[in-house]
Amino acid sequence: MKKLITLLLVLVTLNGYSQNKYEKRMVVHHRDSIDFYFKGYLDEYRKSLYPNIPNVIISDTLSLASEHHNNYLMNMMLEDGSGVVLTHEEPKVDGEFYYKGNDILIDCVVGRVRYYDTERYFTHVGEVLQVTGLVSTLTKSQKEVAKILFENWLTSEGHRMTLEEYFYTHIGINVSFSKGGLFIGVVTSALRSSIPVNEFGRKVFLHRGGNIYEDVMQPPITQTKKNKWFKIN
């Protein structure tokens, strides 16, 4: 039986700079890969909501932030090396789980994007995570696996809302394999240059529900920590 856990991180903000410089750093993924097919499903889904919306661009910077966190998740384990912890944070110790890797620990997706986005191109960042047992994917093609992962997120209201927001222009994707599991992380973000400026000189946008977000927005101080643990047999 397929074992699956997903989590949602609320949207937060980062600063960014010019689009023209950044376009030189776009990533082209192999055409027969989970990353490539996932992007195709995402573009198709967003166009069903907003017919004139441009396709998203896969960013190497955002993908590095996603890879960083997947490496953390794959090295966070019980004393005997078993188990999987799924969280958006990066504590050294979490309950009975211990981090056994060597990377710098960065406690939120905002910090991870800032770490790799040294020129501050991006603003309004979100992240969705998922892990599934490899046994459920071994006999499937890359395209079939990408569709399963994408549809899993669409069945979760919070994840679906993050992926269907119209304002983001770029995504980062990382797919990793470890401990009998397939880990996928997707980071969504917009170039600062793509967000209009209001009469007060602040970057603003309206999401489809009509709420206004600005680049001075901060993560909720009382945000509840969400962790899930499970074992892959």
C-alpha positions in Angstrom: 0.0 0.0 0.0 1.3 3.5 -0.8 2.2 5.5 2.3 1.9 9.2 1.9 2.2 12.4 4.0 2.0 16.0 2.8 2.4 19.3 4.5 1.7 22.9 3.6 3.7 26.0 4.4 2.0 29.4 4.4 3.2 32.0 1.9 5.9 34.4 3.1 8.0 37.0 1.3 11.5 37.7 0.1 13.0 40.6 -1.8 14.1 40.3 -5.4 15.6 42.1 -8.3 15.6 42.3 -12.1 14.1 39.6 -14.3 16.5 40.1 -17.2 19.6 39.1 -15.3 17.8 36.1 -13.7 16.6 34.6 -17.0 20.2 33.6 -17.8 20.0 31.2 -14.9 17.0 29.2 -15.9 17.2 25.4 -15.7 16.2 23.0 -18.4 15.3 19.6 -17.0 15.6 16.3 -18.8 12.5 15.7 -20.9 11.9 12.2 -19.4 12.0 13.1 -15.7 9.5 13.6 -12.9 10.5 17.2 -12.7 9.8 17.8 -16.4 6.4 16.1 -16.4 5.4 17.7 -13.1 5.9 21.1 -14.5 3.8 20.2 -17.5 0.9 19.0 -15.3 1.2 22.2 -13.2 1.2 24.5 -16.3 -1.8 22.6 -17.7 -3.7 22.9 -14.4 -3.0 26.6 -13.9 -4.1 27.4 -17.5 -7.4 25.6 -16.8 -7.9 28.3 -14.1 -6.3 31.3 -15.8 -6.2 30.7 -19.6 -3.7 33.5 -20.3 -1.2 32.7 -17.6 2.3 32.0 -18.8 4.1 28.7 -18.0 6.2 28.6 -14.9 9.9 28.6 -15.2 12.0 26.1 -13.2 14.7 28.0 -11.3 18.0 26.6 -10.3 18.1 28.8 -7.3 14.7 27.6 -6.0 15.6 24.0 -6.9 18.8 24.3 -4.8 16.6 25.5 -1.8 14.3 22.5 -2.3 17.3 20.1 -2.6 18.8 21.5 0.5 15.7 20.6 2.5 15.3 17.2 0.9 18.9 16.4 2.0 17.9 17.4 5.5 14.8 15.2 5.5 16.8 12.2 4.2 19.4 12.6 7.0 16.8 13.1 9.8 16.3 9.6 11.4 16.0 7.5 14.4 19.1 6.2 16.2 19.0 3.0 14.2 18.8 4.9 10.9 15.1 4.1 10.3 12.0 6.3 10.0 11.2 9.5 8.2 10.4 12.9 9.6 8.6 15.4 7.4 8.7 19.1 8.5 9.3 22.5 6.9 11.8 23.3 9.7 15.3 22.0 10.2 16.0 21.3 13.9 19.0 19.2 14.8 16.9 17.1 17.2 13.2 16.5 17.0 11.8 14.1 19.5 13.6 10.8 18.9 14.9 11.9 15.5 18.4 13.1 15.0 20.0 14.9 12.0 23.0 12.9 10.8 24.0 15.0 7.8 26.7 17.7 7.4 24.8 20.6 5.7 24.1 23.9 7.3 20.6 23.8 9.0 18.2 26.6 7.9 15.0 26.7 9.8 12.4 27.8 7.2 11.9 28.0 3.4 12.4 31.7 3.5 15.9 31.3 4.9 16.7 28.6 2.5 15.7 30.7 -0.5 17.6 33.7 0.9 20.7 31.4 1.4 20.8 30.5 -2.3 19.2 33.7 -3.8 22.1 35.9 -3.1 21.0 38.6 -5.5 17.5 38.8 -3.9 15.5 38.1 -7.1 12.5 36.5 -5.4 9.5 37.5 -3.3 6.4 35.6 -1.9 7.7 32.1 -1.3 5.8 28.9 -0.6 6.7 25.3 -0.2 4.9 21.9 -0.5 6.4 18.6 0.5 5.6 15.0 -0.1 7.1 11.5 0.4 5.8 8.2 -0.8 7.1 4.6 -0.6 9.2 3.5 -3.6 7.3 0.2 -3.8 4.3 2.1 -5.2 6.4 3.7 -8.0 8.8 1.0 -9.2 6.7 -0.3 -12.0 5.5 3.1 -13.2 7.0 5.5 -15.8 8.4 8.9 -14.8 5.4 10.6 -16.3 3.0 8.3 -14.3 4.8 9.0 -11.1 4.7 12.8 -11.7 1.0 12.6 -12.3 0.4 10.7 -9.1 2.5 13.2 -7.0 0.7 16.1 -8.6 -2.8 14.7 -8.1 -2.0 13.8 -4.5 -1.4 17.5 -3.8 -4.6 18.5 -5.6 -6.6 16.3 -3.2 -5.3 18.4 -0.3 -7.0 21.8 -0.1 -4.0 23.7 1.3 -1.6 22.2 -1.1 -3.9 22.8 -4.0 -4.4 26.5 -3.0 -0.6 27.0 -2.9 -0.1 25.4 -6.4 -3.0 27.2 -8.1 -2.1 30.8 -6.9 -1.6 32.8 -10.1 1.1 35.3 -9.0 4.1 33.0 -8.9 6.3 32.9 -11.9 9.0 30.4 -10.9 9.2 27.1 -9.1 12.0 24.9 -7.7 11.7 21.1 -7.8 13.8 18.4 -6.3 13.1 14.7 -6.4 15.3 12.5 -4.2 15.4 8.9 -3.2 16.4 7.5 0.2 15.4 4.9 2.8 12.8 3.3 0.6 11.1 6.6 -0.1 10.7 9.1 -2.8 10.9 12.7 -1.5 9.7 15.6 -3.6 9.7 19.3 -2.6 8.3 22.2 -4.7 9.1 25.8 -3.9 6.9 28.5 -5.5 8.0 32.1 -5.9 7.6 35.3 -8.0 10.2 37.6 -9.3 10.0 40.9 -7.5 10.0 42.6 -10.9 6.7 40.8 -11.8 4.8 42.3 -8.8 3.3 45.8 -9.4 4.1 48.8 -7.2 1.3 50.7 -5.5 1.1 54.5 -5.0 3.1 54.1 -1.7 6.0 52.5 -3.5 5.3 49.0 -2.1 5.0 45.8 -4.1 1.4 44.5 -4.0 -0.7 41.9 -5.6 -4.2 40.6 -5.3 -4.8 36.9 -5.0 -8.0 35.6 -6.5 -9.8 35.8 -3.2 -9.2 39.6 -3.1 -6.7 39.7 -0.2 -3.8 42.2 -0.6 -0.3 41.0 0.2 2.7 43.3 0.4 6.5 42.7 0.4 6.6 43.9 4.0 4.4 40.9 5.1 5.9 38.7 7.8 5.2 35.1 8.8 2.7 34.7 11.6 4.5 34.9 15.0 2.2 32.2 16.4 2.5 29.8 13.5 1.9 26.3 14.6 4.7 23.8 14.1 3.6 20.8 12.0 5.6 17.6 12.0 4.7 14.1 10.9 6.6 10.9 11.5 6.2 7.5 10.0 8.2 4.4 9.0 8.5 2.9 5.6 8.5 -0.8 5.9 
